[in-house]
Amino acid sequence: MNAERCEFLAGNSLIEVIPSISDSTIFLISGDIGPFEAGVPCKLPIWIAILMKRKHNCKLVAPKWMEVDELKKILTSETENQGLASLPDHFFEITHMLVRDATDDIFEVEAVKSLVQDIYDRRDAKLRTSAMAFLSQNSTCHAQLDCVQLLETSSARATLEACKQMGIVIRNKHESTPL
């Protein structure tokens, strides 16, 4: 799985929008959305909200956790705690989509981008450190990863797979006997 697939999956998450148009219900295979009434907030899948935003048919309401104060709390938690902080589902993917497609609807967008990047960097460093500590142990064979985002799992997969293959090679070397 790559970042694009993670973003695709995150596109089904609901976000609040404020329509600027009034329109009837839209019938989709995945379910009906609407009717829309101008100025009345409603929740839509992000992918639909972004399409409507591109047509200037709505304003997106950023999630509460995307406010600068909330992001600072998350960053503080990531800095002070050894484990990973619990984040909303698809935290990084949703942030990326909204920063990319709804910049004008996000208050202090540059601060949001900077804080989310700092959070990602801290979490990435923790995951790398944990992976190295786990792989340096000789007796363990299972690990539990709590609070890891789908995007983080996706990006770490190649590294972990390579480490797993190295472990197999090393184990085979120690188990083989010279002829």
Summary of the structure (lengths in Angstrom):
residues: 179
radius of gyration: 21.3
end to end distance: 42.9
largest distance: 81.1
contacts: 455
relative contact order: 0.13
helix: 56%
strand: 12%
